[in-house]
Amino acid sequence: MSLKKTISSLKLPHYKSTAGMAAVRMAVPKEVLLPMNMHSGQAAEPVVEAGQHVTVGQLIAREEGRNSAPVHASVSGTVKAIEPYAVGGRKTTAIRIESDGKMEKCPDLKIPAPTNLDEFLQCVRESGVVGLGGAAFPVWAKLAAAQKSHIQTVLINGAECEPFITSDHRVMLEHGDLIEKGIALLKQFLGSEEYIIGIEKNKPDAIEALTERFRDDPAVKVMPLDSVYPQGAKQVLLYNATGKVVGPGQRLASLGVIIINVTSLVKTAEYFTTGMPLVERIVTVEGSAVKEPKNLIVPIGCSIRDLVEACGGLKEEPGKIIYGGAMMGKTVDTLDASVLKATNAVVIMNRRDAEKTKASPCIHCGRCVAVCPLGLNPTAFARAMELEDEAARAALLQKEQVSLCMECGCCSYVCPAHRPLAENNSAARRFIRGWETAQKEKAKEGGK
Amino acid sequence: MDNKPVMAAGPHIHSADSSRRIMLDVILALLPASIAAVVLFGPRAAAMICVCVAAAVVSEFLFNLIAKREQSVGDLSAVVTGLLLALNLSTGVPLWQCALGSVFAIVLVKCAFGGMGHNFANPAITARVFLLMAFTSTVAGGAAPRMVDAVSSATPLGLIGTEGAALPTLGQMFLGLRGGAVGEGCILALLVGFGYLLVRRVISWQIPVIFMGTVFVCFLVSSGSFTVALYELLAGGLVLGAVFMATDYTTTPITAEGRMLFALGCGLITFVIRRFCALPEGVSYSILCMNILAPWLEKWTRRKPLGGV
């Protein structure tokens, strides 16, 4: 074996108190509100009308446009309204379904039986499964890379490096059979030779269980990874598990590799087992304001308020509500926000934890540079963003390659001056995207 | 106040570190050397420390007041600058010159360039060099500690190479029983501080070890004598400079590789000055020179990002 350096970035406190808690099914909520943009691409198009009766698993919105995904009813009942939805800056429409409490299954559901790759992809497409680790990129679109070139290695991401979240951990413990089924499907239709399940060492039980399960399968390798953040990030996981690096503008698939979140794989496999599309998922509910943190199995589209009630309510007034983990999670300002397909956790902090420390001047300590898993220099981005001249700003940002930043937040976490480096990085990325588009348009006009 | 939950960009947790805590750690790390200074040089050293620190803090306070800048004395960096300056001066320097040095360091070197994090050179070192030039007779002369007889009062650095001169033993050198600046002599105390900074992860070992190692190796090669090399290591302000001044964040490169080159440069310049020039200020000048080179070192040592070009 060659000596391989691994990227080890940041040791974080884990806050994974829910790791030992088996997922419990939440009581059926009174209603669900299903936004049309629970995936990364274009919003889905509703195909039901107010007043219509729907059943669990029934298609209520169809895929529309690029990287879109269909939406299915997660409870049985009556469509009450198709209304505007604008929570946490996500403006779209949403379908509100009043539950009849019966959780009646859609009678039209069939267990899919594809015979080739194209049929398999079509089925995955209809399952509505998207990247459930947070990215929300449609799974079929990811797997479709196999149509163009051979995928040799499938990296199954069970790192779960974000503090607080344990939903992938629970899935790995409770659904080993579906992981096996998922891998069998990929073997059959993608024909990949190698399957690596990357799991952080802070989940020894999951590592043990899956190692045992795949003991006799030489194609599957369970790989224990150091518990460092951001171990589950694409570039980091790829490098630490395979030693490969995706270059600028390069696609992962061109290296013969795809990365799929473990829960996404399980939900895909579930569709091929029961015929039930993605309508429910495990959500970790944690944070200093939550009375009894839990892992819950909930219908997609239920409200955060429903989760809170199932967790014994709140101990304190919520200071901050976070979708996802404490590092990259996005905030919302209301408990009425819906659980989305990619909502792996909801962290509710009390007011004290939500308080922001005032930033002081940069002392040039270099911790952000030392901690960046990609080796970028956040202070250079900060310097660039202070430049008035936009051309000079763009030049410096391009030279420092801000577009590589994956906004993992390590730099902000370690900054002793509490400077909002990650926030600045994302502003810089937005600026450079806008700038480059504008330059291209200018060049086009000039060419005419 | 609005009672809605806050909306904010991630990350939503933060390490327990702060700039103020780092400065406090540096002060704590300088405590053994400060105590040693007072033990060795008496109340006079205590007076110098008080005057330098007070002058540094008051001048920063007044500067911010007059320039209508946000008050920054709370970050404790002025305390560090004052303390470092005091430890870098000998008891022959009148107190008013000590105070002047602090004012120079804070107002001209630090605040005039925009305050903490914006100065291009280390304030304490720049102030020491300024005092040396302005008041050569008092600053260059090294007064002896209380318990050392007059014979070994001259700074050992000036005596190495002079045949028959009464040099302090290596043991005396290690404990600080020799002339020089009040805080530079007691190597034991400085190493305790170094250890503390390492444990608290305020600095990493590279700069001090490479800096001191370079000086040691250069003298070992040029003189062929282990004893001479060891003397050079313990003499002058090398340990104090390498541990506390060459590791100043603001005036060193931000990259790890850059910092190593920085330390190597400091070591080489110190060697050249000590070996070939008639100057007693090898450490101060070397750090000052490398401070100016730091931005370039930072440029030259830029890493290729993972997945980048």
Interface residues (C-beta under 8 A of the other chain):
Chain A: I7 L12 P13 G88 P163 Q235 Y239 V245 V246 G247 P248 E317 P318 G319 K320 I321 I322 A326 M327 M328 G329 K330 T331 V332 D333 T334 V347 M349 D353 A354 K356 T357 S360 P361 C362 I363 H364 C365 G366 V369 A370 P373 L374 G375 L376 N377 T379 Q401 L404 E407 G409 S412 Y413 V414 P416 A417 H418 P420 A422 E423 S426
Chain B: N3 K4 P5 V6 M7 A8 A9 G10 P11 H12 I13 H14 S15 D17 S18 S19 R21 I22 S72 D75 S77 G114 G115 M116 G117 H118 Y249 T250 T252 P253 I254 T255 A256 R259 R302 R303 K304 P305 L306 G307 G308 V309
